[in-house]
Amino acid sequence: MRRIITTAFISLDGVIQAPGGPQEDPTGGFEYGGWTATYGDEAIGAAVGEGMSRPFDLLLGRNTYDIFAAHWPYIPTDPSSDGYNPGEAEIARTFNRVTKYVATHEPDTLSWENSQGLGKDVVATVRALKKEDGPALLIWGSSKLIQQLLAADLVDEFQLMIYPLVFGKGKRLFGDGTMPAALRLEKSQASASGVIIATYRRDGEIKTGTFERAQPSKAELERRRKLG
């Protein structure tokens, strides 16, 4: 059984759109692209590195795939090349090597090495992939694909970097179709720049309780009546 893990840079109000740069995804008039850039520090770099240190394949929506395919294959991986950066080169090598499963209507246009389409029924294909033996399926970005997988209750883990920002608009991680679920905090830390780095895993169904009085007051009963 393969685990599906969502890794996301996310604002306090749940936005995951265009964390990397102004031209990454300005759709919907989103003008804050590149909002993670001024918060980089060692803890965030270490968290990203840890998430990529274990075997994985990528699970991507077409927009995120196109962003990645226009960037990572062109990062220098030869130490003698101009502009060589060891950290970026390691990510590029990894992303180039792993299998990229892509939600797309045009699988013939997937030109990045080791890429393949998920077919017409994306959820069914991902569900079948999940049942196989193999590395984890890691999602980056891909807000539309995430909504499909959350609605189908297929995501097992969330690796979140929560930034001290609110936007009030933008593409969000959790949409209206998200299936209700309880989560367990596996680990967390705060970076020097104020980013909360947290890993949550699925923890069964939501359990509810009550702080209501056993014998409600007349005012409370009237309040409930008006709500009904």
N, C-alpha and C positions, 0 to 999 in steps of 0.2 A: 504493500500500500504506500503510495506516494503522498506526501504532505503538500498542501497548497499554502504558500506563505506570501502574504502581502507585505511588501516593504514600502514605506511611504514617508516622504517629508510632508508634514501636515500642519496647518495653522490651528489655533485654538478653536476656531469655528469650523473646522473640518475640511478646509479647502486644500486640495492637492495640485491645483493647476499651475503649470509653468514655474516650478521652483528654480529651474536652472538658468533662465535668461529671458530677456524681453521678447525675443522672436520665437521662443519655444512653442507657445500656444496662446496667442492673443485673442482667440475666438470669444465671442460674447462681450467684446470690449474690455477684457481683463487687462489692466494696465500695470500690474505689479509683478510682471515676470522677472525672475531672478531674485526672488525674495529670500532665498537661503544664503546668498553669496556673502553677505557681511557677517554671518554667524559661524563661519567655519572655524573649527578648533580641533585639537588632538582627539578629544573624546568622540566627536562626530566621525572623524576619519577612522578611528579605531572601530567604531560600531559598524560602519559600512564595510570595513575590511573583514571583521568577524563574520558578518552575514554572508560574505562571498567566499569565506575560507572553506566552507563545507560544500560537498558536491551538489550541484543544482542544474536544472535546465530553466530557460526563461519562458514565461507565459505572457504574451504581449498583445495589446490591442494594436490596430493598424497605425493609428496616429503616433503612438509611442515607438512602435517599431521603426517607422520612417524617421523619427527624430534620432533614434539610436543608430540606424543604418547610415545616416548622413554624418555621423560623428565618430563612433568608435572604430570602424575599419580604417579611418584616416589618421588615427593617433599613432605617432611613431613608436614602434616596439623594439627597434634596434638601438642599443645604447650609444652607438656612434652617430645616430641621426640628429639633425638640428631640431631643437625643441623637445628633445627626449625628457620625459618626466617619469621617474620610476613608478610612482603610484598610479598615474593614469595608464601607463604602459601595461601594468599588471591587470587592471580592470579590462583594458582593451583585449589583451590576450585571452582572458577568461571569457568575455562576451563573444569574441570571435569563435572560440572553440566549442562552446556549449550549443545544444540544440535550442533553436528559437521556435516555439509554437505560436502561431500568429492567427488572430481572428481577422479574417480578410475575405472580401468578395473577389479578390484578384490574386489568387495564389501564384499565378504564373509570373507575377511582377516582384516576387520576393527574391532579390538579387544577393542579399547578404549570405555568406556561406553558412551552411547548417541550419537553414530556415525552412519551415514547412507550414502550410496552412492547416487550420483546425476544421475545415470543411463547413458545410451549410448549417449543421446543428452543432454549434460551438459547445453548448452545455453538455450534450451527450458525449462528444469527443473528449472533453475535459474529464467528465466522470469516468470514462473508460481509461484514460491515461492515469487517473488517480488510483485505479485498481491494480495497475501494473507494478512490478518491482522496478525500482530505479531511484534516482536522486529526487530531491524535493523540486517542486515546481514553483519558481520564484516570480512574483509579479512586481514589476516596477511601473509606476504611472498607470496608464491604461484604465482611465476612470470608467469608460463605458463597459469594458470587459468585466471590471470588478463588480459593477452593478449586477450584471448577469449572474456572476458566480455567488455573490451574496444572496441574491434572490433564490438561488438554487441550493443555498446552504452548503457550499462546497469549500469555503475557506477555513483552514485549521488554525492559522496563526497570523498575528499582526506584529510586525516589527516597525514601530513608529518612532519618528523623530519629530517631536511636537514643539513648534516654534512659537515664541511669545508675540504672536501677530493675530489680528482679526481683519478680515476683508469685507465681510458682509455680502459678498457675491463670489462666484467662481465655481468650478467643478469640485464636488465634494466626494470624500471617500465613502460615506454612508448615505445612500439615497433612500427614498420612501419605500422601495421594494425590499430593503434588507430584512432578512428573516431574524426575528428576535432570538437572542442567544446570551448566555452568561459567559463571561471571560474570566480567566485567572491571570493575575499579574505574575509573570515568571521572574522578571528582573527589571530594575530601573536605575537610572542615575540622571543627574543634572550636569550638563556641560558647563564650562566656564562662561560661555556666551549666553546661558540661560535656556538652552534647549533641553527638554526632557526626553531622554532616550528610554523607551519602554517596550518590552515584549509581552504580548498577551496571547494566551492560548485558549481554545474553546474549553468550556467547563460545564457542559450539559445545558439543561434548560434553566430559564429564569425562575427563581424561587421568590415568592412574595410573602409578605406578612402584613401586620397592621399595628398602628399605634392608636387606633380608635378605642374609645371607651366601650366597655361591654354593654352599658346602658346609655345610649346617646341622649343628649338633652333635647328638649322640644325644639330649641333653636336649630340644632343640627338636623333633626328630622325634617324641619321645614326647609332648610337649605337643600337637602337631598331631594325633596319633593319638587322644588323649583328647578333643580338641575334636570330632573326627569321630564 
